[in-house]
Amino acid sequence: MDFNFNDFLDSRKKNSKMGHFQDLDHIDGLSISTTSANLYNKKRDDLVMFYFRKGANYASVYTQSKIISENIKWNLNIKSKKIKALFVNTRNANAFTGKEGYKGLKFLAEELSKKLSEKQKLDESKPEKIKPTDILFACTGTIGETFPTQKINASIPDLIEKIKYTQNKYIWMKAAMGILTTDLKPKITMEECYIGKKQVKIYGLAKGSGMIFPNMATTLGFIFTDATISSSILKQLLKKNISNTFNAISCDGDTSTNDMVSIFATGEVNNSEIKNINDNKLENFNRSLFNVLLNLAKRVAADGEGASKFITIQVKNCKTEDEAKKISFSIANSSLVKTAIAGEDPNWGRVIMAIGKSKVNLNLNKLLIKFGLFKIIENGQLSKSYKEEEVANYMKGEKIEIIVDLNIGKKEFTAYTMDLTKEYIDINANYRT
């Protein structure tokens, strides 16, 4: 896949349903470098490193698949209080590669730690020795292929050499594009907020367009902040906000072996210490973090493989949130619903089918279904105001909203997905070839 770098640098461009890109600038305590290890047939960046020169507090959530990649195994074994680097490679998932895949990561961690320790001696007044266990890995790409340890290792000196201690929108965009696989668009967003009287930044980027279905995390998502927040509080914040953001999207109903979402806090803004998740000083930060996560999650769903439409499914007034979630994802993961939307067919019968197969108890006489502003089902019957030509015209838009109201409770859940097109089949039929 070819990327035109300049296509994504004009923040005024709105040539797609999620085409607006914010201009991220600098976060103290972080550096970014990218390079190519020639893991693809075409020349493109496929290695990205985020380097925290003084370390960063962190928290991660990972896939709950029973088969996990070697980098997830590595990360789960990390006990360091602060992380010094996050190293990302694309093209190769390092999943189902066994002991050799894990050994490859161990070797790379040792090489990286040596070279970053040398960098510390050159650049820092009080250099620290960086250990292999101070490094997290993220891998994405094809499952089951031999991990290209030596190819990646040969590119590490270039990655180290490119370390710069200031960022701008160009560097952030290079990083966002460097982590892509079958994605067509980088996913990048930011928020600024306050903790007490201190202004802090929250920047985020993500990748993902296939194997996107939630289970503690979805795809790869990386969040960076200059706030001073402990790893314990970060973990609570991430867990609190992941449910209705990254765990509210589905592209194809499949969960990857490599899913991870991580947040890193450099602590360069010396805000007052936060000891409790319920501290009022966190309220603004928590809201902004949610916005960053939701923005990225929506971008992942909008850029699903072969997607031509971005679909929001809101299920309201259920007895429990879990029941609302079951119905939302039953609709979101229905191939029949998604293909009908791809064909711009207002086939509401498929939505009825998906609600029914969720096995959630409901009162049909109270059921309301809308496509956008158009009532389809009202009090369990076809609405008297329903006009198929109006709804058919609505289906031609790039953004489709399905509202299901059970009218039997007060709980709700919103899921985000995309349509299922012929292009999706083409992409995945030819993924390796």
Sequence and secondary structure as in RCSB ss.txt:
>XXXX:A:sequence
MDFNFNDFLDSRKKNSKMGHFQDLDHIDGLSISTTSANLYNKKRDDLVMFYFRKGANYASVYTQSKIISENIKWN
LNIKSKKIKALFVNTRNANAFTGKEGYKGLKFLAEELSKKLSEKQKLDESKPEKIKPTDILFACTGTIGETFPTQ
KINASIPDLIEKIKYTQNKYIWMKAAMGILTTDLKPKITMEECYIGKKQVKIYGLAKGSGMIFPNMATTLGFIFT
DATISSSILKQLLKKNISNTFNAISCDGDTSTNDMVSIFATGEVNNSEIKNINDNKLENFNRSLFNVLLNLAKRV
AADGEGASKFITIQVKNCKTEDEAKKISFSIANSSLVKTAIAGEDPNWGRVIMAIGKSKVNLNLNKLLIKFGLFK
IIENGQLSKSYKEEEVANYMKGEKIEIIVDLNIGKKEFTAYTMDLTKEYIDINANYRT
>XXXX:A:secstr
    GGGGS TT   STT         TT EEEEE    SSS    EEEEEEEEEEEEEEEE   SS  HHHHHH
HT   SSEEEEEEE SB   S HHHHHHHHHHHHHHHHHHHHHHHHHH SS     GGGEEEEEBSBTTS   HH
HHHHHHHHHHHT  S   HHHHHHHHHHT SS SS EEEEEEEEETTEEEEEEEEEE SSS   SS  SEEEEEE
 S   HHHHHHHHHHHHTTTGGGB SSS   SS EEEEEE   S       TT GGGHHHHHHHHHHHHHHHHHH
HHT TT   EEEEEEEEES HHHHHHHHHHHHT HHHHHHHHTT   HHHHHHHHHHTT    GGG EEEETTEE
EEETTEE TT  HHHHHHHTTSSEEEEEEE  S SEEEEEEEE   HHHHHHHHTS  
